[in-house]
Amino acid sequence: MKDIDKIYHSNIFRRLDEFPFSKRVVDIIKNENLLYVGDLAILDRFSLLRIPQVGQNTIKEIDTFLNSLGLYLGCLLYTSD
């Protein structure tokens, strides 16, 4: 496995409660029962906009967070065993 794959896999299984989010994002994470970074990364922009209290600023915060981990909104997460 390449180094980048190790980083990618280690990030998708990190718990979301390890990260400092705004109160609004924390509430969304709890209400939507999201536990891991991968749970958040598989959501796309349109899925997020269907969640009450989610607007462009919330999406920007989540997108910036995912980008800092080398991920993006709407990631296709799969294993290639």
C-alpha positions in Angstrom: 0.0 0.0 0.0 1.3 3.4 -0.9 2.0 6.0 1.8 -0.9 8.1 0.5 -3.2 5.2 0.7 -2.3 4.7 4.3 -3.0 8.3 5.1 -6.3 8.1 3.2 -7.4 5.0 5.0 -6.3 6.2 8.4 -8.3 9.5 8.0 -11.6 7.9 6.9 -11.7 5.9 10.1 -11.0 8.7 12.4 -13.8 9.7 14.7 -15.4 13.1 14.0 -15.5 14.0 17.7 -11.7 14.3 17.6 -12.0 17.5 15.6 -12.9 21.1 16.6 -16.1 21.9 14.6 -18.5 24.8 15.0 -21.5 24.1 17.2 -23.7 24.0 14.1 -21.6 21.2 12.5 -21.4 19.3 15.8 -25.2 19.4 16.0 -25.5 18.1 12.4 -23.0 15.3 13.1 -25.0 14.2 16.1 -28.4 14.6 14.5 -27.3 12.6 11.4 -25.5 9.9 13.5 -22.2 10.5 11.7 -19.3 8.9 13.6 -16.3 8.8 11.3 -14.7 11.1 8.7 -15.7 8.7 6.0 -19.4 9.0 7.0 -19.2 12.7 6.3 -17.0 12.4 3.2 -19.5 10.2 1.3 -22.2 12.9 1.6 -22.4 15.3 -1.4 -23.3 18.9 -1.4 -26.9 18.2 -2.3 -27.3 15.7 0.5 -26.0 18.2 3.0 -28.4 20.9 1.8 -31.3 18.6 2.5 -30.4 18.6 6.2 -32.1 21.3 8.3 -29.8 24.2 9.3 -27.2 23.5 6.6 -26.3 26.4 4.4 -23.3 27.5 2.3 -21.2 28.4 5.3 -21.7 25.0 6.9 -20.8 23.3 3.6 -17.7 25.4 3.3 -16.6 24.5 6.8 -17.1 20.8 6.1 -15.4 21.0 2.7 -12.4 22.8 4.1 -12.1 20.2 6.8 -12.3 17.3 4.4 -9.8 19.0 2.0 -7.3 19.3 4.9 -7.4 15.5 5.2 -7.0 14.9 1.5 -10.7 14.1 1.1 -13.7 15.9 -0.5 -17.5 16.0 -0.4 -19.0 13.0 -2.3 -15.9 10.8 -2.0 -16.4 7.3 -3.3 -14.9 5.2 -0.6 -14.1 1.6 -1.5 -11.6 -1.1 -0.7 -9.5 -2.6 -3.5 -8.6 -6.0 -2.0 
